[in-house]
Amino acid sequence: MTQTLLQVKDLSVRIGNGDKAIRPVDRISFDIKAGETFALLGESGCGKSMTALALLRLLPQPAGEIAGGSVRLQGKELLDLSERGMRTIRGGHVAMIFQEPMTALNPVMSIGAQISESVQMHKGLRGPAARQRVLELLDDVGIPDAARRYDEFPHQLSGGMKQRVVIAIALAGDPELLIADEPTTALDVTIQAQVLELIGKLQQERGMAVLLITHDLGVVAGMADRVAVMYAGQLVEQAPSDQFFNAPQHPYSRKLFAALPDSSKRDQRLTVISGTVPPLNQVFYGCRFAERCDRAWELCNSQVPGWFDTAAGQGVRCHLADPTLPAPADSTQAAVSVAHGPRADSDGEVLLEVSGLKVHFPIQKGLFKRTVGHVRAVDGVSLDIPAGQTLALVGESGCGKTTVGKGILQLLRTTAGSVSFEGLDLTRLKGEALRQRRSDFQIIFQDPFSSMNPRMTVGDIVEEGMIAQRIGDTKQQRGVEVKTLLEQVGLRPEHAHRYPHEFSGGQRQRICIARTLAVKPKLIVCDEPTSALDVSVQAQILNLLKDLQSRLGLSYLFITHDISVVAYLADRVAVMYLGRIVEEGDVAEVLDNPQHPYTQALLSAVPKIDADTGQKMIRLEGDMPSPSNPPSGCHFHPRCPQAMSECSSEYPGASRVSDTHVVRCHLVKSIQK
């Protein structure tokens, strides 16, 4: 029988004192066996990361404290250890991979020096022996040319490389338990697949247990042996992975599954979890999920539910699971799928037509800023978007997606090519002539908080564009329009008097959408608008975007790396690699029958809840080349598992798979001969 490595019993965390103290972790219990992967799943604000910090006693000071409970590692009570005793535990027995690798690394220390610190601390190695051990760790985590990387600094590495360095630091002390806190949130799908594969490989080789903290159900399905769902500081469900994915028990768990976008739900509204996680500075007298649960009844608001075992190794905190209580009359009703309204009438004419778009940035050196080269961020992109339709632009970070969007909007001056909007070439407009057309095309940025002025109220933020475009004769008229816009995106009129920091991430993104709609655009560039959101909030934003498109006939250029969002939202999809589009077509054609090896690799790397798809992951070696020095021939050939001799000498032309499906690949060309 597998030995239990970690036992957590009734662990509670308190931040602050008095009646308003925050309780982000409230009497949670679980155990982790040696060598297994235990996933902690839930929305932001549920207490997942605070649980991990509590295990290592790294709570924010001086306000944070462990209010009760027990944490035993191999039988040793960690809460009884002194701070000095905990230093041998941290890194030596329990190590942690933090969510953001850039902030976890010291920017003024070399990679080798940072890993060497951990080696010296936990293994007592010095000098050449420590350096040799660091090189071995770099090699273990798959960093090529370890001797050269040893002396490099974090800013010289890609996001995936930084995360590998963080993993190397965590492994330096040979821990029995590795805590991975959202280890792939900021990474592209291909890099995410590499990191998850690496963690799994190292776990098998070293026999480590892994506590995986995430809100990504696909990652959990591919990694976890057991799953615990956390909500508002409590565990609400726990089960073996296969049982959890086959039959989730708690209404919250079921809603998380229903909120996931995919192609089968294209004509339906995604299920949303109304409201937000309740504040944790209060005393709860009933179920914490009751206000957001469509299966709640009177008892849920007046009595705290207990924990009930529903099957071997599976339990749930819910009154519906209490065998002594009669089920409420509507508790077994299935959720009703609501279809989106019909799209606004459009004539199907092309609204935007981009031809041969190039955006090159000069590389300047020396005192006189002599140009010695160019970064070819966008290198000949052509696309078109009909009125009332959505084109998704997908690809890894650094491929030029955002630069395409900004180039289309003339937020960046283009080097070559044309951008025709309603027959007018925007690249020829300057000054006032361009400003007058800006109300027709707008952008929603990836991070809503950083794109708003924190000193302005929401009403002023939404009104700002109206003032610039001279929409509305008086402030009173604009004020009425602002309140109408806020209601249109699902906010209340009184929210106009609040500031951005008073809202959740999903609400901030709604504010940004209201600001965009204020000038009545015809085209909106959506730059990763859901990448930083939980699945439940993402569903709300996707529903909103579809509703607005149906009512107003909007066109979207949707920039993303989330394939499930593409399958749900887009009409057409273009796949971009190193400044160029390598495949384009109707969304069903590209996703169901990808022709380019890069598209195939992207799709194979997407974590899936259905583990029985039988699709093998295509591993891409290395990182994307620099756009300042792209490879000769096909830019993808150094990483392509199917590359031929001609791929390195000649860039492939366009080959048509169908009337609407175009691929730029020598393999497709040779098949059609």
Rosetta blueprint (number, residue, H / E / L):
1 M L
2 T L
3 Q L
4 T E
5 L E
6 L E
7 Q E
8 V E
9 K E
10 D E
11 L E
12 S E
13 V E
14 R E
15 I E
16 G L
17 N L
18 G L
19 D L
20 K L
21 A L
22 I E
23 R E
24 P E
25 V E
26 D E
27 R E
28 I E
29 S E
30 F E
31 D E
32 I E
33 K E
34 A L
35 G L
36 E L
37 T E
38 F E
39 A E
40 L E
41 L E
42 G L
43 E L
44 S L
45 G L
46 C L
47 G L
48 K H
49 S H
50 M H
51 T H
52 A H
53 L H
54 A H
55 L H
56 L L
57 R L
58 L L
59 L L
60 P L
61 Q L
62 P L
63 A L
64 G E
65 E E
66 I E
67 A E
68 G E
69 G E
70 S E
71 V E
72 R E
73 L E
74 Q L
75 G L
76 K E
77 E E
78 L H
79 L H
80 D H
81 L L
82 S L
83 E H
84 R H
85 G H
86 M H
87 R H
88 T H
89 I H
90 R E
91 G L
92 G L
93 H L
94 V E
95 A E
96 M E
97 I E
98 F L
99 Q L
100 E L
101 P H
102 M H
103 T H
104 A H
105 L L
106 N L
107 P L
108 V L
109 M L
110 S L
111 I H
112 G H
113 A H
114 Q H
115 I H
116 S H
117 E H
118 S H
119 V H
120 Q H
121 M H
122 H H
123 K H
124 G L
125 L L
126 R L
127 G H
128 P H
129 A H
130 A H
131 R H
132 Q H
133 R H
134 V H
135 L H
136 E H
137 L H
138 L H
139 D H
140 D H
141 V L
142 G L
143 I L
144 P L
145 D L
146 A H
147 A H
148 R H
149 R H
150 Y L
151 D L
152 E L
153 F L
154 P H
155 H H
156 Q H
157 L L
158 S L
159 G H
160 G H
161 M H
162 K H
163 Q H
164 R H
165 V H
166 V H
167 I H
168 A H
169 I H
170 A H
171 L H
172 A L
173 G L
174 D L
175 P L
176 E L
177 L E
178 L E
179 I E
180 A E
181 D E
182 E L
183 P L
184 T L
185 T L
186 A L
187 L L
188 D L
189 V H
190 T H
191 I H
192 Q H
193 A H
194 Q H
195 V H
196 L H
197 E H
198 L H
199 I H
200 G H
201 K H
202 L H
203 Q H
204 Q H
205 E H
206 R H
207 G L
208 M L
209 A E
210 V E
211 L E
212 L E
213 I E
214 T E
215 H L
216 D L
217 L H
218 G H
219 V H
220 V H
221 A H
222 G H
223 M H
224 A L
225 D L
226 R E
227 V E
228 A E
229 V E
230 M E
231 Y E
232 A L
233 G L
234 Q E
235 L E
236 V E
237 E E
238 Q E
239 A E
240 P E
241 S H
242 D H
243 Q H
244 F H
245 F H
246 N H
247 A L
248 P L
249 Q L
250 H L
251 P H
252 Y H
253 S H
254 R H
255 K H
256 L H
257 F H
258 A H
259 A L
260 L L
261 P L
262 D L
263 S H
264 S H
265 K H
266 R L
267 D L
268 Q E
269 R L
270 L L
271 T L
272 V L
273 I L
274 S L
275 G L
276 T L
277 V L
278 P L
279 P L
280 L L
281 N L
282 Q L
283 V L
284 F L
285 Y L
286 G L
287 C L
288 R L
289 F L
290 A H
291 E H
292 R H
293 C L
294 D L
295 R L
296 A L
297 W L
298 E H
299 L H
300 C H
301 N H
302 S H
303 Q L
304 V L
305 P L
306 G L
307 W E
308 F E
309 D E
310 T E
311 A E
312 A L
313 G L
314 Q E
315 G E
316 V E
317 R E
318 C L
319 H H
320 L H
321 A H
322 D L
323 P L
324 T L
325 L L
326 P L
327 A L
328 P L
329 A L
330 D L
331 S L
332 T L
333 Q L
334 A L
335 A L
336 V L
337 S L
338 V L
339 A E
340 H L
341 G L
342 P L
343 R L
344 A L
345 D L
346 S L
347 D L
348 G L
349 E L
350 V E
351 L E
352 L E
353 E E
354 V E
355 S E
356 G E
357 L E
358 K E
359 V E
360 H E
361 F E
362 P E
363 I E
364 Q E
365 K E
366 G L
367 L L
368 F L
369 K L
370 R E
371 T E
372 V E
373 G E
374 H E
375 V E
376 R E
377 A E
378 V E
379 D E
380 G E
381 V E
382 S E
383 L E
384 D E
385 I E
386 P E
387 A L
388 G L
389 Q L
390 T E
391 L E
392 A E
393 L E
394 V E
395 G L
396 E L
397 S L
398 G L
399 C L
400 G L
401 K H
402 T H
403 T H
404 V H
405 G H
406 K H
407 G H
408 I H
409 L L
410 Q L
411 L L
412 L L
413 R L
414 T L
415 T L
416 A E
417 G E
418 S E
419 V E
420 S E
421 F E
422 E L
423 G L
424 L E
425 D E
426 L H
427 T H
428 R H
429 L L
430 K L
431 G H
432 E H
433 A H
434 L H
435 R H
436 Q H
437 R H
438 R H
439 S H
440 D H
441 F E
442 Q E
443 I E
444 I E
445 F L
446 Q L
447 D L
448 P L
449 F L
450 S L
451 S L
452 M L
453 N L
454 P L
455 R L
456 M L
457 T L
458 V H
459 G H
460 D H
461 I H
462 V H
463 E H
464 E H
465 G H
466 M H
467 I H
468 A H
469 Q L
470 R L
471 I L
472 G L
473 D L
474 T L
475 K H
476 Q H
477 Q H
478 R H
479 G H
480 V H
481 E H
482 V H
483 K H
484 T H
485 L H
486 L H
487 E H
488 Q H
489 V L
490 G L
491 L L
492 R L
493 P H
494 E H
495 H H
496 A H
497 H H
498 R L
499 Y L
500 P H
501 H H
502 E H
503 F L
504 S L
505 G H
506 G H
507 Q H
508 R H
509 Q H
510 R H
511 I H
512 C H
513 I H
514 A H
515 R H
516 T H
517 L H
518 A L
519 V L
520 K L
521 P L
522 K L
523 L E
524 I E
525 V E
526 C E
527 D E
528 E L
529 P L
530 T L
531 S L
532 A L
533 L L
534 D L
535 V H
536 S H
537 V H
538 Q H
539 A H
540 Q H
541 I H
542 L H
543 N H
544 L H
545 L H
546 K H
547 D H
548 L H
549 Q H
550 S H
551 R H
552 L H
553 G L
554 L L
555 S E
556 Y E
557 L E
558 F E
559 I E
560 T E
561 H L
562 D L
563 I H
564 S H
565 V H
566 V H
567 A H
568 Y H
569 L H
570 A L
571 D L
572 R E
573 V E
574 A E
575 V E
576 M E
577 Y E
578 L L
579 G L
580 R E
581 I E
582 V E
583 E E
584 E E
585 G E
586 D E
587 V H
588 A H
589 E H
590 V H
591 L H
592 D H
593 N L
594 P L
595 Q L
596 H L
597 P H
598 Y H
599 T H
600 Q H
601 A H
602 L H
603 L H
604 S H
605 A L
606 V L
607 P L
608 K L
609 I L
610 D L
611 A L
612 D L
613 T L
614 G L
615 Q L
616 K L
617 M L
618 I L
619 R L
620 L L
621 E L
622 G L
623 D L
624 M L
625 P L
626 S L
627 P L
628 S L
629 N L
630 P L
631 P L
632 S L
633 G L
634 C L
635 H L
636 F L
637 H L
638 P L
639 R L
640 C L
641 P L
642 Q L
643 A L
644 M L
645 S H
646 E H
647 C H
648 S H
649 S L
650 E L
651 Y L
652 P L
653 G L
654 A L
655 S E
656 R E
657 V E
658 S E
659 D L
660 T L
661 H E
662 V E
663 V E
664 R L
665 C L
666 H H
667 L H
668 V H
669 K H
670 S H
671 I H
672 Q H
673 K L
